[in-house]
């Protein structure tokens, strides 16, 4: 289950999304003020060039469904995910 969490720092939206392998473990997907998505999962953190991981894609689709918007958003290159205190 995707849950919205309180954004902080340069982020305007933040979400917890469970891991596929261990649902007790969650990743943080965040949208910054430059409209760039980030994720705390290893696949996104270590990817070069950075593209949307499955967690970002799921959050975008979930967010669109919640707001009755189209799910398609262009993938943007992103900067390294900031260390977050959750």
N, C-alpha and C positions, 0 to 999 in steps of 0.2 A: 504494500500500500504506500503510495506517495503521500507525503505530508509536507505542507508548507511550514517553514520555520522563520523566525524573526531574522531579517537580513541585517547585516552590519558591515562596517567598513565601506568599501567601494561597491558593494553588491546591492542591487535593488530588489532582487527576489532570491530566495534560497529554499531548497527542498531536500528532505531526506528521502532516499529511495533504497529499498532493501537489495542486498546482494542476491543473485540467483543461486549461488552455491550455499550460502548461509543466511537465511532470511533474518536472523537475529543481528546480523551486521548490516549497517547502512552506509551508503555513500552520500556525500553532499554535492548536489548540483546547484550551481549558482549562476545568476545572470547579473553582469556588471552594468554600470552606467553607460558603457560604450556598446551595449547590446551584444556582448560576447558571452557565450556560455562556457562554463568550466565544470569539471567533475573531479572528485577526489579519488576515483578508481585508478588502479595502476595502469589500465589500458589507455586512459586519457593522459595521465601524468607523464608517461614515458613515450607516448606517440610523437613521431615527427614525420611529416608536418601534423599539426594538431587538427583533428576533425572531430565531429560530434561522435561520442561513444554511444552505446546502446542506452545508457542511463539518461543522457541528455535528450536523446530522441524520444524516450518514453515520457520524460517530463514535458517536453514540447507538445507531444500528442495529448497527454493528460490535461495540460493547461488549456489547450485549444478546446478540448471537449468540455471542460468546466466553464469556459467562456463562450461556447458556441462559435468558435473561430476555426478557420482552416488550419490544419496541423503543419502545413509546409512552411518552414522558415529556412532561409539559406544558411548553409554551414559557413561559419567564419573561422578563420585562424584565431587562435587565442594565445594569451600569454600564460606562463606557468601558474598553476593554481596556487593561490595564497594559502598559507597555513591558517587554519581556522580553529578557533576555540569554540567548541560546541558544548 
